[in-house]
Amino acid sequence: MITGKQRAYLRKLAHDIEPIFQIGKEGITDSFLDGLDKALVKREIVKVHILETALLDTKAACNEVAEKLRGEPVQAIGNKFTIYRKSSEEKYRKIELPKK
């Protein structure tokens, strides 16, 4: 569980990154989760765009994806959300969270 201060720090980091994944009309699929899981290992923080055809609530989708991937929901605004998870591989760990 991350603190509010850590979440604010992650929001600041995620501000300038572009979404690299989209959720379409099929919703949250296994292949989407697999790709996002691999991206989280290498990037630690990922932004996702939900297309209008998906008919999903952004906050609910963010929480569901974070729970399935054992990540932390950082932010859900409009049709985009951000997920963070500390990389399982030491060589990809770039983000140093503020102390609790």
WOKAFEN-V925099 format. One record per pair of residues at least 12 apart in sequence whose C-alpha atoms are under 10 Angstrom apart, sorted by the first residue. I is the first residue (numbers start at 0). J is the second residue. Records with the same first field share a line. If there is no record, write none. Layout:
BEGIN
I: J + J
END
This chain:
BEGIN
0: 70 + 71 + 72
1: 71 + 72 + 73 + 83 + 96 + 97 + 98 + 99
2: 96 + 97 + 98 + 99
3: 73 + 99
4: 96 + 97 + 98 + 99
5: 73 + 95 + 96 + 97 + 98 + 99
6: 71 + 72 + 73 + 74 + 83 + 96 + 97
7: 73 + 74
8: 73 + 95 + 96 + 97
9: 44 + 73 + 74 + 81 + 82 + 83 + 94 + 95 + 96 + 97
10: 44 + 73 + 74 + 81 + 82 + 83
12: 44 + 94
13: 44 + 45 + 46 + 73 + 74 + 80 + 81 + 82 + 83
14: 46 + 81
16: 44 + 45 + 46 + 81
17: 45 + 46 + 47 + 48 + 79
18: 45 + 46 + 47 + 48 + 49 + 79 + 80 + 81
19: 35 + 38 + 45 + 46 + 47 + 48
20: 34 + 35 + 38 + 45 + 46 + 47 + 48 + 49 + 79
21: 46 + 47 + 48 + 49 + 50 + 53 + 79
22: 47 + 48 + 49 + 50 + 51 + 52 + 53 + 54 + 55 + 60 + 78 + 79
23: 48 + 49 + 50 + 51 + 52 + 53 + 54 + 55
24: 49 + 50 + 51 + 52 + 53 + 54 + 55
25: 52 + 53 + 54
26: 49 + 50 + 52 + 53 + 54 + 55 + 60
27: 49 + 53 + 55 + 60 + 63 + 64
31: 64
32: 64 + 65 + 67 + 68
33: 68
35: 47 + 64 + 68 + 82
36: 64 + 67 + 68 + 69 + 70 + 84 + 86
37: 86
38: 86
39: 68 + 70 + 82 + 83 + 84 + 85 + 86 + 87 + 91
40: 83 + 84 + 85 + 86 + 87 + 88 + 89 + 90 + 91 + 92
41: 85 + 86 + 87 + 88 + 89 + 90 + 91 + 92 + 93
42: 83 + 84 + 85 + 86 + 91 + 92 + 93 + 94
43: 70 + 82 + 83 + 84 + 85 + 86 + 87 + 91 + 92 + 93 + 94
44: 70 + 71 + 72 + 73 + 81 + 82 + 83 + 84 + 85 + 86 + 94
45: 73 + 80 + 81 + 82 + 83 + 84
46: 73 + 74 + 75 + 79 + 80 + 81 + 82 + 83
47: 61 + 75 + 78 + 79 + 80 + 81 + 82
48: 77 + 78 + 79 + 80 + 81
49: 61 + 77 + 78 + 79 + 80
50: 78 + 79
51: 78
55: 78
56: 75 + 77 + 78
57: 74 + 75 + 76 + 77 + 78 + 79 + 80
58: 72 + 74 + 75 + 76 + 77 + 78 + 79 + 80
59: 75
60: 72 + 75 + 79 + 80
61: 73 + 74 + 75 + 79 + 80 + 81 + 82
62: 74 + 75 + 80 + 82
64: 82
65: 81 + 82 + 83 + 84
68: 82 + 83 + 84
69: 82 + 83 + 84 + 85
70: 82 + 83 + 84 + 85
71: 83 + 84 + 85
72: 84
END
